[in-house]
């Protein structure tokens, strides 16, 4: 919920659209329950909701007097009556970080039975059993700070089995800091505090163990090299966030129905301008984390697994895809092709499919790249992925999850990315009114012989010079191979297709824009 004021209907609709376009299917509530408009939207848009009592006074049972018990009973009765007819409700949670004591849990269960609650009931979002309801089937183990991508497929459980962090149903987890784009920083921070990171930044961090960004910055420095300035830091931060969030969702998807059953990102959004724990920021800007999730959650998705070095294809659509062609290519930093393999697959609905292993390749450059393409029987591109790797292996520490470090035992070394030649990308756009929204079609082409890495697109109105927000991108932070064309779309509210300026820049692509037509600003 918003810290400052109730959300408007339009804001709620914008956020639900972001959720759907990212590929998520469930929102978990923590804190007060949302207003009626939220649940109506969830019903309409087909987004499931985990609701229940969470934290605060609801979990201070030793302090409860008769009055608190009375309020809890009446509150549960009113909320069950309010929510039980909403088809979006996935489950009700009687506790959050802790299950209720037996007397209180029994009171809750009696009310839920009396009022014919139709959905599953969980005693808490943790793995703590209770004598009344037994095992929860979920866990709440974090992490809540940055972890290196291999963590999700390389964590050893307490029983010694190597399952990966993507195990079970994790009700809250994620790789920590979500540094916003420069536009949000300029709106939130005084100009004199934009750089370097100081107390003005950490005021927008979390609390306690998460009161600053030291774990994230330490890993960024070790993996990408210490940033030279704010622009350098923000580019590296978005690349870190992208690969971290993508790895989490890819791991849970790869393991679905075998060792993992679900994951809830900590967090989806923030109640105020925060630089940690979100998949889109308070200003409704989307950045590395959003597009890392969107990539991992595309309906047909080719992915690389850090544990077995195999290429997998995950399907989250409910129809079969026959005759799909998967192609994997490995390039060194000079764009020399070092490995290529194609395979035709029949992908069953809602399935996980192992294709082939990428072999160990000798004498690779310090950094190298993996491009994955998935095409249907007609040749249409239906899924894609692009990874940057280091020839220095990245390994993790094993054991109990520890929120105080980044789990790196040895770190990838991406400092070699700085040697990529500067590349120019040609960008053009065309805007039209399509159904009930305005859509800008953006064509990108890399005419240079080198890679254009992690190119960000941004849109502003030629009439007002203001950034277009909110906006739903089909893709962003795009990497283009030499000679590659790519079209992406940006969809947003509007009644007329007014001219827009497309700004773009990347890791090795200088800032540029398409300009505006003559007669506009």
N, C-alpha and C positions, 0 to 999 in steps of 0.2 A: 504494500500500500504506500501511497505517497505521504511523505512526512508533512508536507505543507498544507495540502488541501485535498478534498476528495477528487478522484480522477473524473474527468469529463467522459461522456459516452464516446467522443471521438478519440480520446487518448486510449481508452480501453480497446477500441476497435483497432487502432494502430498497433498496439502491443500484441494483440491476438494475431494480427496479420504477420508480424515479425516471427511469432512463434511457429505459425503454420509454414511460412516460407523457409524457415530454418530446417524444418523436418521434424520438429518435436511433436509428441503426441500427448504429453501429460504435464500439468503444472501442479506442483505441491505448494500448499499454503503453509506459511509459518508466521504466527502472529494472529491478529484478529482476522475473522472470516470476512471475505469480501462482500460487497453489496450485491443486491439482486441482479443488477445489470451484468456483473461479472459472470454469474452462473448462467444467465440467459445466453450470453455470448458463447460460453463454453459449450452449451447445448447446441447452439446453432452452428458453431464452427467444428464440432466434433473433437474437441480437446478434453481429455480426461482430467479430473481434479482429485488430488489427495487432500482431504480436509480433516480437521480435528482440533483437539485442544493442544496448544503448544506453549511450553515454557512459561515464564513469568509466574504469576500467582497460581496458575493452574498446576504447577509442580511443586508448590511449597506445602505439601500435605501435612508435615509435622506442625505447621503453624495454623492449620485450619481449626476454626471453632465451629459450633453448630451453624452459625450464620453462613460461613463459606460453603459448608456442605449443602445447605438449603439453596444457595445461589447456584452452585454447580449442578444440582439436580434440575432446577427450573431452567437453567441455561441449556442443558442437554436436551430436555424435552422440547424446547422452542426451536433449537437448531435442527433436531431430527425431523420435526414437522416441516420445517422450512426447506430442507434439502432432499428429503427422501424421494421426491418425485422428479428430481433433475437427473436425466439420463447420463449427464457428464460425470457424476460422482463415482469415482473408482472405489474408494474405501473411506472409512471413518477411522481416525486414530484417537484412541482414548488417552494417550500420553505422547510426549515427544521424546526428550532425551532420557526419560525414565518412565517405566510403567507405573500406573497408580498402585497404591497399596491394595491388598485383597478386598478390604471392605468397600473402598471407593470403586474399584474395578467392578465388583459385583453389582453395586448400585447402577453403574453405567450399563452393564450388560442387561440388567433387568429392564431398564428403560428402553434400550434398543430392541429387546425382544417384544416388549409390550407394544411399541410403536411400529412394529413390523419393518425394521430397518432392512432393506433388501440386498445390501452389498456387504463385502467382507469388512470385518472389524479387526483392527490390529491394536495390541495393547500399547505399543510404542514403536517408534521408528528405529529402534535398536534391536540387537540380537538377544536381548534379555528375556528369558522365559518367565512365565508367571504360572502359579499353580492352577489358575482358572482357565487360561487359554493356551498354555503351552508355548511352543515356539512361534516366533513372529514371522519367520521366513524372510526377514529383511535385516539389514545392518546399517550402522551409522559410524563408519570408521574413517571418514575423510579420505585423502588428505584435503587440507584447506589452503595449502600454500603451493608454490611451484614445485612440480616434479618433472624430471626429464621424461621424454616420450616413452622410452622402453619400460618404464615403471609399470605401465598398465598391463603388459604381457610378461612380467618377469618378477613377480612378488611371491615369495614362499609362504605358505600358510603355516599356522601353528602345528599342524600335523605333519609338516615336512613336505607336503605336496606342492609342487610348483604350479600355481594356478594363475598368477598374475594379479594385478590390482583389480582387474575386471572380473570379479568373482561375486556371485550371489546377486542380491538386489541392494545396491548401495543407495540409501535414501538422501544422502547429501555428500557430495564430493566434487572436487575440481581443482585445477592447477592455479588457484590463487589470483594474484594481481591481474587486473584488466586495464592497463594504461590506456586512456582515451586518446583519440586523435587530437592534433594540434588545435582544431577549431574549438573543441570542448575545453581544452586547457586554457585557451585565451579567454573564454567566457567565465571560467571559474577562478583562475588565479590572477593576482596582480601581475602586471607586465614584468616588474623587477624580480618576481619570484618564479618565472617560468623555468629557469635553469640556473644553477644545478638543483637537484632534488633537495628540498629543505623541509622545515616544519610546516610550511604551507601545503606541501604535497602530502605529508603524512597525516595532516588533519583530515584528509580524504581517504585514509587507509582504514584498517579495521581496528580492533582493540586487542589488548593483551599480547599474545604471541604474534599477532598480525598488525601491530601498531605501526609498522614501517614496511619497506619493500626490500629489506636486506637480502633475503633468500633469493628473490627474483633477480636482483641486481648482481649478486654474486654469481649466479648461474649465467646470466647474460654476459658478464665480463669474461667468464671462463670459456664460454662456448662461442661467442661472437667477437670478443675483444672489447676493451673499454671504449665507450662512445666518445667521439671527438666533440660533439655538441648536441643540442637538443634534437635537431633533425635526425642525426645519426642514432641517438638513443631511441627515438620513437619508431624508426624503421626496424631496428633490431627488436624492440619490444613487441611490435605487431607480428613479426616473424616468429618470435618465441611463443607468443600466445596462440597463433594459428596452429603451429605444429603440436602444441601441448593439448589444446582442446580437441583437435582432430584425432590425435592418438587415443584419447580417452573414449570417445564415441566409437571409433573404429574397433577398439579392443572389446568393448561390450557387445558390439554387433557381431564381431567374429566369433565370440564365445556364446552367443545366444542359444538357449535351449540345451547347452551342454553344461557349462559352469556358471553362466551369468543369466540373470532374469530381468534385470532392469537397473537403470541409473538415473538419479536426479542430480542435475548440476547445481552446485552451490556457487553462485546463485544465478537465477534467470535475470533479475533486474534489481535496481536499488531504489530505496525510498527517497534518496537525495543524491546530489552529485558526488559519486564515489569512484575511486580509482582501483577498486578491488571487487572481485566477485560479481561479475555480470557478463551476460552474453550480448547485451547492447546497453549503451550508457543512458544516463538520466535525460540527456538531450535528444534521445532517440537516434544517435549516430551508431552505425554498425562498423566494427573494425575486425581485427584479426580473429578474435574468439568467435564472433558470429559466423564468419566465413569458413573457419576451420570446422565448426559444427555443421554448417550447411553442406560443405563438401562431404563430410563423413556420413551424413544422413540422407544423401540423395538416394532415390528409390532403387536404382541399380548402381552398385558402387564397387569399383576395383580398388584394392588396398594392398599395402605391403605390411606384413606382420613382423614385428621386431624380434619375436622369439624364434621362429623357424625360418625366417628369411624367405617366406613363400608369398606368392601373389594369390590373393583370395578375391572372390566376388560375393558380395552380400546383397541380398534382395529383401526389401521391406515392402514390396508391392504384392498385391494379392492375385496376380495372374502370372502364369509361366512365361518365360522368355526363351524361345528356342532359337538355336543357330546364332547365338551372340558371339561376336569375335572379340577376344581380348588380345591386346598387343602391349607388350612391355619393352621399353628401350632404356638402356643405361648409356649416359653420355659423360665423358670427362669434362673438365672445365674449359677445354678447347673446343667443345662441341663435336668431338670425335666419338662416333658410336662404338661402344665397347661390348654391347650385348643387345640382342633383340630376339624376341620369341613371340609367336602368335599361337592362339589355340581357340578353337570353336567349341562353345559350351552350350548346353541346355540348362537354363537356370530355372529351377522350380520356384514357385511362389513362396515368399517368406522363408528363404533358405540361406545357407552358408556353403560356399563351394571353394575348395582348394584347387588351384590350377597347376602351378609349377613353382619350383624353387629358383630364385635368382642365385646363380653360382658365385663363389668367391672369385673376384677378378684381380689378377696381379697387376702391379705397377699402375694403379689408378692415381690420378692427380689428387692433391690434398682434399679437395671437395669434388663431388660428382653428383649426378642427377638421375632420377628415375622418372620416366614419363609413362603413365598408364592411360590407355584408351579403350573404351568399350563401345562397340557399334552393333546395332541390331541387324537383322537379315537384309534390310534395305540399304545398309551402309550408314544410317543415321547415327550420329554420336549420341549415346544415351548415358554415358558415365565417363569421368576422367579424374585424374589425380596427378600431382606433381610433387616430388620429394627432393630435398637437398640433403646430401649425406656427407659425412666426413670419413676419410679412410682411417681415422683413429677411432677404434671401437668405443662406443658409449655403453658402460655397464652400470648396474645399480647395486645398492646395498640391499641385503635381504633381511627379513625378520619382521618384527612388529612395526606397523606404520608409525612413523615419527614425523610430527608436524614441524619439527624444528630444522630440518635440512631438506635439500632438494633431491635426495636419494641418489645423487651421482657418486659413483665410485671412481670411474674414469669418465671424462667428458668428451663429447664430440668437439672438434675444433673447426669452426666455420670461418676462422679469420682469413682463410684463403679466398673467400667470396669477395674480399676487398680488391682482389687482383682481376676481377671480371672487367673486361673493357666497357667503356661507356657505350650505350646503345641508344639509338633513336627509334622511337615508335611513332608511326603515323596513325592519327586518330581522327575520325570524322563521325558526325552524328546526324540523325534525322528524327524529328519529333512529330508525333501524330496523336490524334485522339482515338483511342481504341476502347470501345464499349463505354464504361463509366469512369475511365481514368486516362491520364496522359502517359504515354510511353515514349521514352527516348531510346532509340536503337543506336548503339555505339559500335563502330567497327574499328578494330585495332589491327595493325599489321607491323610486324618486325621485319624490316628490309635489310637489317645488318647481319653479318655472319656470326654474331655472338648472341648469347641468351639475354633476353630482357627479363630480369628477375623481379617478381613481386611488385607488379605495377598497380598502384592505387588510382582509382577514378573518383572524381568528386564533381558534383553538379551544382551550378548556380544560375539564377535567373538573369537574363540579359536586361530585363526591364528594371529590376530592383537591385541587382548585384547581390542579393541574398542567396545563401545556400538553400537548395531544395531539400526540405525535411518535412515529414518523414518520407523516406524513399525505399522501395524494395528493389534490390539489385538481384539480377539473375546470377551474377558472380562478381567478384571483385578481388583485389590483390592477386592479379593474374600474372602468370609467367608464360612468356612467349618464346618458342624456339625460333631459330633463324628461318625466315620466310613464312612463319606461321601467321594465319589470319584468325581472328576471333571476334565474334559478335556477342555483346552483352546488352542487356536491357535494364533500364531504370524506370520503374513504374511509380506514379505518385498522383495525388489528388489534383484535379484541375478541370476546368470546363473548356479551355482553349489551349491549343498546342503552341504556347509562346516560345520564342527562341531561348536556348540555354547555352551556357559555356561549359565545356567539359575540361576540367583540370586533371592532369595526370602526372605522376612521377613514380619512380621505383628505386630499387636497390642500386641499380646502375643506369637509371634513366633520369635525366634532369627534369626539373619542374617545367611544364609547358601547358598550354591550353589551346583549345580550338578557336578561341576568339568568338566574337559576336557579329552578326550581320551588320552591314552598314546601316546607320540610322538608329541602332540600339547601342546601349552602353557597353 
